[in-house]
Amino acid sequence: MNTSKFNNYNQLSCFSGLPRCHRQAVQSLLEAFESGRNPYELGARKVRSLKGVWRFRIGRKYRLLCWEEDGQRKFELVTRQALECAIARR
């Protein structure tokens, strides 16, 4: 039984249309963050226009954005096409 505090991410609305293999990839990234691994070890790239924001490739269609805010890591899953809009919102 997996007791990760990120299990509740499976109920998020952004996961509703996400294929199972991509959900598992996101879940493993979130668990790696929970264990304190460096984002670069996990394949992250910095978003050049924003300091402290990383992006991960989740398959061909999705990107996972990660940043720290008030001492907590925040995540947002977006489609590749919506990535520019998500970056502009920050």
Backbone as CSV, one residue per row, in Angstrom:
resi,resn,N_x,N_y,N_z,CA_x,CA_y,CA_z,C_x,C_y,C_z
1,MET,0.845,-1.189,0.000,0.000,0.000,0.000,0.879,1.236,0.000
2,ASN,0.600,2.149,-0.880,1.375,3.369,-1.006,0.786,4.424,-0.081
3,THR,1.605,4.968,0.814,1.114,5.946,1.787,1.610,7.349,1.478
4,SER,1.925,7.620,0.237,2.431,8.930,-0.151,1.365,9.994,0.059
5,LYS,1.802,11.169,0.498,0.839,12.259,0.672,0.364,12.824,-0.658
6,PHE,0.970,12.372,-1.768,0.552,12.839,-3.083,-0.522,11.952,-3.690
7,ASN,-1.017,10.951,-2.984,-2.058,10.077,-3.529,-3.321,10.849,-3.871
8,ASN,-3.580,11.931,-3.147,-4.786,12.706,-3.433,-4.704,13.427,-4.767
9,TYR,-3.529,13.498,-5.408,-3.420,14.104,-6.728,-4.163,13.287,-7.777
10,ASN,-4.400,11.994,-7.520,-5.146,11.184,-8.471,-6.589,11.651,-8.614
11,GLN,-7.114,12.371,-7.633,-8.480,12.849,-7.694,-8.584,14.258,-8.284
12,LEU,-7.471,14.880,-8.622,-7.524,16.226,-9.185,-8.188,16.215,-10.557
13,SER,-8.866,17.304,-10.876,-9.571,17.382,-12.152,-8.606,17.373,-13.335
14,CYS,-7.378,17.838,-13.144,-6.428,17.850,-14.262,-5.998,16.436,-14.644
15,PHE,-6.215,15.457,-13.767,-5.874,14.068,-14.066,-7.014,13.319,-14.738
16,SER,-8.184,13.928,-14.853,-9.352,13.206,-15.339,-9.187,12.689,-16.766
17,GLY,-8.599,13.467,-17.652,-8.428,13.029,-19.027,-7.036,12.527,-19.347
18,LEU,-6.212,12.434,-18.331,-4.818,12.056,-18.519,-4.683,10.540,-18.622
19,PRO,-3.966,10.041,-19.619,-3.762,8.596,-19.729,-3.028,8.043,-18.498
20,ARG,-3.264,6.783,-18.238,-2.714,6.152,-17.040,-1.182,6.207,-16.991
21,CYS,-0.518,6.005,-18.109,0.950,6.027,-18.111,1.484,7.410,-17.737
22,HIS,0.788,8.466,-18.162,1.215,9.817,-17.816,0.913,10.114,-16.351
23,ARG,-0.216,9.611,-15.854,-0.519,9.771,-14.427,0.557,9.136,-13.564
24,GLN,1.022,7.961,-13.982,2.072,7.278,-13.235,3.375,8.062,-13.289
25,ALA,3.682,8.676,-14.421,4.897,9.484,-14.538,4.837,10.694,-13.605
26,VAL,3.684,11.354,-13.564,3.522,12.502,-12.680,3.615,12.051,-11.225
27,GLN,2.975,10.944,-10.910,2.999,10.413,-9.548,4.430,10.105,-9.108
28,SER,5.221,9.508,-9.985,6.601,9.183,-9.617,7.439,10.452,-9.440
29,LEU,7.195,11.485,-10.254,7.895,12.755,-10.074,7.540,13.403,-8.738
30,LEU,6.263,13.382,-8.397,5.836,13.977,-7.138,6.427,13.228,-5.949
31,GLU,6.486,11.913,-6.036,7.084,11.138,-4.957,8.585,11.385,-4.855
32,ALA,9.243,11.594,-5.991,10.671,11.901,-5.966,10.914,13.262,-5.312
33,PHE,10.039,14.231,-5.585,10.152,15.522,-4.919,9.946,15.371,-3.416
34,GLU,9.004,14.543,-3.041,8.724,14.327,-1.627,9.953,13.772,-0.918
35,SER,10.713,12.932,-1.610,11.904,12.354,-0.994,13.091,13.321,-1.026
36,GLY,12.948,14.479,-1.684,13.973,15.506,-1.657,14.985,15.447,-2.784
37,ARG,14.674,14.766,-3.866,15.615,14.688,-4.997,15.676,16.003,-5.743
38,ASN,16.818,16.249,-6.340,17.065,17.454,-7.120,16.259,17.384,-8.421
39,PRO,15.592,18.484,-8.820,14.802,18.474,-10.055,15.622,18.142,-11.300
40,TYR,16.890,18.557,-11.325,17.720,18.281,-12.491,17.997,16.798,-12.654
41,GLU,18.064,16.065,-11.549,18.243,14.615,-11.623,17.049,13.938,-12.270
42,LEU,15.901,14.580,-12.172,14.656,14.005,-12.690,14.346,14.458,-14.117
43,GLY,15.225,15.227,-14.713,15.019,15.659,-16.093,14.383,17.023,-16.241
44,ALA,14.429,17.841,-15.205,13.812,19.168,-15.266,14.650,20.124,-16.095
45,ARG,13.954,21.092,-16.632,14.613,22.200,-17.313,14.082,23.488,-16.706
46,LYS,14.950,24.470,-16.597,14.504,25.761,-16.079,13.718,26.517,-17.132
47,VAL,12.724,27.245,-16.675,12.005,28.170,-17.547,12.804,29.463,-17.526
48,ARG,13.341,29.838,-18.663,14.282,30.961,-18.718,13.663,32.278,-18.289
49,SER,12.405,32.485,-18.611,11.782,33.771,-18.315,11.352,33.901,-16.852
50,LEU,11.364,32.804,-16.098,10.936,32.844,-14.705,11.990,32.202,-13.815
51,LYS,12.392,32.906,-12.806,13.393,32.387,-11.885,12.733,31.394,-10.925
52,GLY,13.340,30.238,-10.775,12.848,29.258,-9.823,11.709,28.384,-10.320
53,VAL,11.425,28.402,-11.616,10.360,27.559,-12.173,11.005,26.525,-13.082
54,TRP,10.640,25.254,-12.864,11.136,24.152,-13.679,9.987,23.554,-14.462
55,ARG,10.321,22.912,-15.567,9.296,22.198,-16.339,9.803,20.795,-16.629
56,PHE,8.860,19.881,-16.634,9.135,18.483,-16.935,8.297,18.075,-18.132
57,ARG,8.853,17.278,-18.973,8.110,16.739,-20.104,7.398,15.471,-19.644
58,ILE,6.086,15.452,-19.840,5.267,14.285,-19.520,4.659,13.828,-20.839
59,GLY,5.328,12.916,-21.495,4.863,12.451,-22.796,5.017,13.535,-23.845
60,ARG,4.280,13.408,-24.913,4.368,14.385,-26.000,3.463,15.583,-25.793
61,LYS,2.394,15.417,-25.034,1.377,16.461,-24.954,1.403,17.305,-23.690
62,TYR,2.014,16.844,-22.620,1.867,17.506,-21.326,3.198,17.976,-20.764
63,ARG,3.118,19.023,-19.923,4.262,19.540,-19.192,3.838,19.760,-17.745
64,LEU,4.742,19.450,-16.849,4.511,19.674,-15.423,5.404,20.826,-14.995
65,LEU,4.793,21.894,-14.491,5.533,23.041,-13.988,5.689,22.898,-12.482
66,CYS,6.845,23.275,-11.982,7.135,23.176,-10.555,7.828,24.456,-10.113
67,TRP,7.424,24.982,-8.959,8.061,26.162,-8.400,7.881,26.149,-6.896
68,GLU,8.650,26.976,-6.207,8.533,27.090,-4.757,7.888,28.410,-4.420
69,GLU,6.928,28.332,-3.509,6.200,29.518,-3.086,5.938,29.397,-1.594
70,ASP,6.401,30.347,-0.831,6.235,30.342,0.629,6.782,29.067,1.264
71,GLY,7.904,28.583,0.770,8.535,27.399,1.341,7.905,26.084,0.936
72,GLN,6.913,26.099,0.067,6.257,24.876,-0.397,6.421,24.758,-1.899
73,ARG,6.536,23.524,-2.373,6.603,23.304,-3.820,5.196,23.222,-4.383
74,LYS,4.986,23.946,-5.448,3.690,23.971,-6.138,3.864,23.329,-7.505
75,PHE,2.786,22.721,-8.005,2.822,22.020,-9.275,1.619,22.420,-10.116
76,GLU,1.820,22.437,-11.424,0.721,22.665,-12.354,0.957,21.802,-13.587
77,LEU,-0.032,21.033,-13.955,0.041,20.192,-15.141,-0.709,20.883,-16.267
78,VAL,-0.005,21.132,-17.379,-0.601,21.836,-18.519,-0.276,21.084,-19.801
79,THR,-1.053,21.362,-20.828,-0.723,20.803,-22.139,0.440,21.596,-22.719
80,ARG,1.097,21.013,-23.673,2.231,21.682,-24.301,1.797,22.995,-24.951
81,GLN,0.614,22.996,-25.541,0.119,24.185,-26.214,-0.215,25.301,-25.219
82,ALA,-0.615,24.947,-24.007,-0.994,25.939,-23.001,0.193,26.359,-22.130
83,LEU,1.366,25.870,-22.436,2.540,26.161,-21.613,2.864,27.652,-21.609
84,GLU,2.810,28.295,-22.754,3.129,29.719,-22.827,2.158,30.545,-21.996
85,CYS,0.888,30.206,-22.017,-0.107,30.937,-21.214,0.132,30.719,-19.731
86,ALA,0.488,29.498,-19.352,0.755,29.197,-17.939,1.978,29.953,-17.451
87,ILE,2.983,30.073,-18.290,4.180,30.825,-17.913,3.849,32.315,-17.790
88,ALA,3.011,32.823,-18.671,2.635,34.239,-18.627,1.830,34.578,-17.375
89,ARG,1.101,33.610,-16.814,0.318,33.838,-15.604,1.184,34.005,-14.368
90,ARG,2.400,33.531,-14.378,3.268,33.566,-13.205,3.797,34.944,-12.984
